[in-house]
Structure formats: structure tokens, C-alpha cells
Amino acid sequence: MKKNKSIALIEAYLFAKKYIIKRGYFSEIEWQDNRDYNNIRYRDLINEAIWVILSAGLSYKVVSKKFSSISMILEQFENLDSLVKNKKNIRRKILNIFNNDKKVDAIFTFIDFLNDKGVEQFKKDLIILGETYLLELPFFGPATSRHFLKNIGISISKPDRHLLRISNLCGFKSVDSLCSYIEKRTEEKKSVIDLVIWRYATIDKNYLFNIENHLVKSSITF
């Protein structure tokens, strides 16, 4: 008897989740699940902006090696005003760690933007406008902006290349439709589903083959 394609998809997702937990990534799932936009403060916003800016065109491993050191430099300053006033000195220190003028300048463009808007107004505008609010900032493209939103506690998915491949494999028109489908049937946050699928794809080289094995051919379409 053929298995319902919907059940097969959820089984594939749960397989991926179990796989990454066994590999030691439960803390990532927990972190994403507990991310609360209402409790996000200016340091969180800056740190996540730094993460997605550095991530443009670079691997997770490369970014993770640089991120902590850069974040520690910024944490020495008590507020946004002090960061803006000491921009020249901070910029020099960051460039000693990560020698990319455009990306370092992009970090300060974000800090200036956040300081000009004010944290609370920025958060209000972001809820209303979504990723379009960020698109004029350097290194904030459609995917990067959605990555940023996800990391600050908004339940959203991003069109990462791995997720796009899996969405296509499963017969969905977009990553968002795939994650929404799983969200309705598992009651997990879309942002968590995005994370699980992405992390699984980064650590299992045969992720497409293994997911396909969980999907039984069916006349049912999504």
C-alpha cells in the first residue's frame, strides 16, 4: 500500500530533525524556538545584522570563526550612541579581524540606520514592512533580510539554496510553501522548520537522496 505523500513528507522532516539532534545540534533548535521578538534588544539586532552581512558568500564555518571576536569589540560600548561616536576606532579594530572594507562599512551603515530610527521604531517598522524595510541596506538582499528576520524571532523561512533544492524535490513552488505546509502539520514554528532542514542539509552530503527515500510516489500533489 502506498503511503500518503503528506505523511511521508512529515516523516522525512522528523527524520532530519532527529538526525541533527543526534549530531549535537539540539541547542540550535532550542535557541531558534525560544527566540522572542518582543525581547529583542539593540545588541541582538546588531549581532544578527553582523552575522548575515558576514555570511553573504561565506560558509558558516568561516563566519563563526570571526563573529565572536567582532561581537566582543562592539559589546565594550554601552549604547548605540557610543558605537556611532567611536565608529572610526571600532572600524579599525574590526578590520584587523575581518579585512573586508565593504562588509565592515555595511555593519556601520546598519548601526547608523538603527540609531537614526531608534530601536523601538525600527522594530515596529520591521513588523509592518517585513524584509522590504531592509533591502536598501548593503548586503541585505531578499534572502539575507529574511535570514535576519528569522534570527531575531520572527517566524519566517528564507530561500537558502539547500532549502530551495529540497522544496523542488518535494514538489513545492517555494521554500515558504514547504515550511508552511510542515508548520500546519507539526505546529512547530516556520523558523524552526527552516533551521532543521537547513542544518540537516549542511551536515548530510546525501541529504537529497535520503529525503527522497522517505517520499513515496503518490498521485497526491501539494
C-alpha positions as CSV (number, residue, x, y, z in Angstrom):
1,M,0.0,0.0,0.0
2,K,1.3,3.4,-0.9
3,K,1.9,5.8,1.8
4,N,0.2,9.2,1.8
5,K,2.6,11.7,0.5
6,S,1.8,14.1,3.2
7,I,2.7,11.6,5.9
8,A,5.9,10.7,4.0
9,L,6.9,14.4,4.0
10,I,6.4,14.8,7.7
11,E,8.3,11.6,8.4
12,A,11.2,13.0,6.3
13,Y,11.2,16.2,8.3
14,L,11.1,14.3,11.6
15,F,14.0,12.1,10.3
16,A,16.0,15.2,9.6
17,K,15.3,16.7,13.0
18,K,16.2,13.5,14.8
19,Y,19.4,13.3,12.7
20,I,20.7,16.8,13.6
21,I,19.8,16.3,17.3
22,K,21.9,13.1,17.4
23,R,24.7,15.1,15.8
24,G,24.6,17.6,18.7
25,Y,22.5,20.5,17.3
26,F,19.6,20.4,19.7
27,S,20.8,23.7,21.2
28,E,20.4,25.4,17.8
29,I,16.8,24.2,17.6
30,E,16.2,25.3,21.2
31,W,17.7,28.8,20.6
32,Q,15.6,29.4,17.5
33,D,12.4,28.1,19.2
34,N,13.0,30.4,22.2
35,R,13.8,33.5,20.1
36,D,11.2,36.1,21.1
37,Y,10.9,39.3,19.0
38,N,9.4,41.2,21.9
39,N,12.6,40.6,24.0
40,I,15.0,41.5,21.2
41,R,17.3,44.5,22.2
42,Y,19.7,46.6,20.2
43,R,22.6,44.3,20.8
44,D,20.7,41.4,19.4
45,L,19.8,43.4,16.3
46,I,23.4,44.4,15.7
47,N,24.7,40.9,16.3
48,E,22.3,39.3,13.9
49,A,23.0,42.0,11.3
50,I,26.7,41.3,11.6
51,W,26.0,37.6,11.2
52,V,24.0,37.9,8.0
53,I,26.3,40.6,6.5
54,L,29.4,38.4,7.1
55,S,27.5,35.3,5.8
56,A,27.0,36.8,2.3
57,G,29.1,34.5,0.1
58,L,30.9,32.8,3.0
59,S,30.4,29.5,4.7
60,Y,29.0,29.0,8.2
61,K,32.4,27.8,9.5
62,V,34.3,30.9,8.2
63,V,31.7,33.3,9.7
64,S,31.6,31.6,13.1
65,K,35.3,32.0,13.5
66,K,35.2,35.7,13.0
67,F,31.8,36.6,14.5
68,S,32.5,36.2,18.2
69,S,35.6,38.4,18.1
70,I,33.7,41.2,16.3
71,S,30.8,41.0,18.6
72,M,33.1,41.2,21.7
73,I,34.5,44.5,20.3
74,L,31.1,46.0,20.0
75,E,29.9,44.8,23.4
76,Q,32.6,47.0,25.0
77,F,30.4,50.0,24.3
78,E,27.3,50.7,26.4
79,N,24.8,52.0,23.8
80,L,24.2,52.9,20.2
81,D,25.4,56.5,20.6
82,S,28.7,55.3,21.9
83,L,29.1,52.9,18.9
84,V,28.4,55.7,16.5
85,K,30.7,58.2,18.2
86,N,33.6,55.7,18.3
87,K,33.0,54.4,14.8
88,K,36.5,55.1,13.4
89,N,38.3,53.3,16.3
90,I,35.9,50.3,16.2
91,R,36.1,50.0,12.5
92,R,39.9,49.8,12.6
93,K,39.7,47.0,15.3
94,I,37.2,45.0,13.3
95,L,39.2,45.3,10.1
96,N,42.1,43.7,11.9
97,I,39.9,40.7,12.4
98,F,37.9,40.7,9.2
99,N,39.7,42.6,6.4
100,N,36.7,43.4,4.1
101,D,36.0,47.1,3.9
102,K,32.6,46.8,2.2
103,K,31.2,44.4,4.8
104,V,32.6,46.3,7.7
105,D,31.2,49.5,6.3
106,A,27.8,47.7,5.9
107,I,27.8,46.9,9.6
108,F,28.1,50.5,10.5
109,T,25.5,51.5,7.9
110,F,23.2,49.2,9.8
111,I,24.2,50.7,13.2
112,D,23.7,54.2,11.9
113,F,20.3,53.3,10.5
114,L,19.2,51.7,13.7
115,N,20.4,54.6,15.7
116,D,18.6,57.1,13.5
117,K,15.3,55.2,13.6
118,G,15.5,54.2,17.3
119,V,15.2,50.6,18.4
120,E,11.5,50.5,19.1
121,Q,10.6,52.4,15.9
122,F,12.8,50.1,13.9
123,K,11.1,47.0,15.4
124,K,7.6,48.4,14.7
125,D,8.5,49.3,11.1
126,L,10.1,45.9,10.6
127,I,6.9,44.1,11.6
128,I,4.8,46.3,9.2
129,L,7.2,46.2,6.2
130,G,9.0,42.9,6.7
131,E,12.1,42.3,4.6
132,T,11.4,45.2,2.3
133,Y,12.3,47.6,5.1
134,L,15.9,46.3,4.9
135,L,16.5,46.0,1.2
136,E,18.2,49.4,0.7
137,L,20.9,48.5,3.3
138,P,24.1,47.0,1.9
139,F,24.3,43.1,1.9
140,F,20.6,42.9,2.8
141,G,19.1,41.2,-0.2
142,P,15.8,39.2,-0.1
143,A,17.3,36.0,1.3
144,T,19.7,37.9,3.7
145,S,16.8,40.0,5.0
146,R,14.6,37.0,5.7
147,H,17.6,35.3,7.4
148,F,17.9,38.4,9.7
149,L,14.1,38.3,10.5
150,K,14.3,34.6,11.3
151,N,17.2,35.1,13.7
152,I,15.5,37.9,15.7
153,G,12.4,35.8,16.4
154,I,10.1,36.3,13.5
155,S,8.7,33.0,12.3
156,I,9.7,33.1,8.7
157,S,11.7,31.0,6.2
158,K,14.5,32.0,3.9
159,P,15.2,30.9,0.3
160,D,18.5,29.3,1.0
161,R,19.9,27.2,-1.8
162,H,19.6,23.9,0.2
163,L,16.0,24.6,1.1
164,L,15.2,25.6,-2.5
165,R,16.5,22.2,-3.7
166,I,14.5,20.3,-1.1
167,S,11.4,22.4,-1.9
168,N,11.7,21.5,-5.5
169,L,12.3,17.8,-4.7
170,C,9.1,17.7,-2.6
171,G,7.1,19.4,-5.3
172,F,6.6,22.9,-3.7
173,K,6.8,26.1,-5.6
174,S,8.8,27.9,-2.8
175,V,10.6,27.3,0.5
176,D,7.9,29.3,2.3
177,S,5.1,27.0,1.0
178,L,7.1,23.9,2.1
179,C,7.7,25.3,5.6
180,S,4.1,26.5,5.9
181,Y,2.9,23.0,5.0
182,I,5.1,21.4,7.6
183,E,4.2,24.1,10.1
184,K,0.5,23.3,9.9
185,R,1.0,19.6,10.5
186,T,3.6,19.8,13.2
187,E,2.7,23.0,15.0
188,E,6.4,24.0,15.0
189,K,7.5,27.5,14.1
190,K,8.3,28.1,10.5
191,S,11.7,29.5,11.6
192,V,12.5,26.2,13.4
193,I,11.5,24.1,10.4
194,D,13.7,26.3,8.2
195,L,16.6,25.8,10.6
196,V,16.1,22.0,10.9
197,I,16.0,21.5,7.1
198,W,19.0,23.8,6.5
199,R,21.2,22.3,9.2
200,Y,20.4,18.8,8.0
201,A,21.4,19.7,4.5
202,T,24.7,21.2,5.7
203,I,25.8,18.0,7.6
204,D,24.4,15.2,5.4
205,K,26.1,15.2,2.0
206,N,23.4,12.8,0.7
207,Y,20.5,14.9,2.0
208,L,18.6,15.0,-1.3
209,F,18.9,11.2,-1.8
210,N,17.9,10.4,1.8
211,I,14.9,12.8,1.8
212,E,13.7,11.3,-1.5
213,N,13.9,7.8,0.1
214,H,11.3,9.0,2.6
215,L,9.0,10.3,-0.1
216,V,6.8,7.6,-1.6
217,K,5.5,8.2,-5.1
218,S,1.8,9.2,-4.9
219,S,-0.8,10.8,-7.0
220,I,-1.3,13.4,-4.3
221,T,0.2,16.7,-5.0
222,F,0.8,19.6,-2.7
